[in-house]
Amino acid sequence: MNTIHKVDVVIAEGAPDTTTTVPDSGQPSEPEQVDVVPDPRRRIIVLAPTKQAGNDEARAAGIEPVAVVTPRSLHAARGITADELWDAPSLTPEDRETLLPHVLPSIATHKGE
């Protein structure tokens, strides 16, 4: 089964309206919030404090990581090419700074210094 996730964007001019009207009922309704599922073809490396936390938080966000890099496994992404990095919510800024030099070479658009 092939699934395609696309989002249509409509840009309207004028003042924003906070409610919409349901066509047949004439009743106003609140706009619906929609979560966009990550593109399954994207290769994502997760930065996390632990492997368990990285896998759990990524799956909760609908992400299937190609690697989970932690302070104890700095080279988990070695040899892997990815499209983007995703920081687990539990990752501290200090840990992120430690992990970045080890994962940046894995990003497809990264140019080495």
VENFEN-V139089 format. One record per residue. N is the residue number from 0. RES is the residue in one small letter. SS is DSSP state (A for helix, B for strand, O for the rest). NEAR is the number of other ideal C-beta (glycine too) atoms within 10 Angstrom. Layout:
n: [N/N]
res: [RES/RES]
ss: [SS/SS]
near: [NEAR/NEAR]
//
This chain:
n: [0/1/2/3/4/5/6/7/8/9/10/11/12/13/14/15/16/17/18/19/20/21/22/23/24/25/26/27/28/29/30/31/32/33/34/35/36/37/38/39/40/41/42/43/44/45/46/47/48/49/50/51/52/53/54/55/56/57/58/59/60/61/62/63/64/65/66/67/68/69/70/71/72/73/74/75/76/77/78/79/80/81/82/83/84/85/86/87/88/89/90/91/92/93/94/95/96/97/98/99/100/101/102/103/104/105/106/107/108/109/110/111/112]
res: [m/n/t/i/h/k/v/d/v/v/i/a/e/g/a/p/d/t/t/t/t/v/p/d/s/g/q/p/s/e/p/e/q/v/d/v/v/p/d/p/r/r/r/i/i/v/l/a/p/t/k/q/a/g/n/d/e/a/r/a/a/g/i/e/p/v/a/v/v/t/p/r/s/l/h/a/a/r/g/i/t/a/d/e/l/w/d/a/p/s/l/t/p/e/d/r/e/t/l/l/p/h/v/l/p/s/i/a/t/h/k/g/e]
ss: [O/O/O/O/O/O/O/O/O/O/O/O/O/O/O/O/O/O/B/B/B/O/O/O/O/O/O/B/B/B/O/O/O/O/O/O/O/O/O/O/O/O/O/B/B/B/B/O/O/O/A/A/A/A/A/A/A/A/A/A/O/O/O/O/O/O/B/B/B/B/O/O/B/O/O/O/O/O/O/O/O/B/O/B/B/B/B/O/O/O/O/O/A/A/A/A/A/A/A/A/A/A/A/A/A/A/B/O/O/O/O/O/O]
near: [2/3/6/5/10/6/6/4/4/4/4/7/4/5/6/6/10/8/9/11/11/9/6/6/8/7/8/11/10/8/10/6/5/7/7/9/11/16/11/10/7/13/16/18/25/29/24/27/17/16/15/11/17/27/17/14/21/20/12/10/15/11/20/13/22/17/20/22/27/21/16/9/17/14/10/21/25/13/8/14/13/20/15/13/18/21/17/24/10/13/21/11/8/9/18/15/9/15/24/13/9/17/23/15/14/21/16/9/6/12/7/5/4]
//
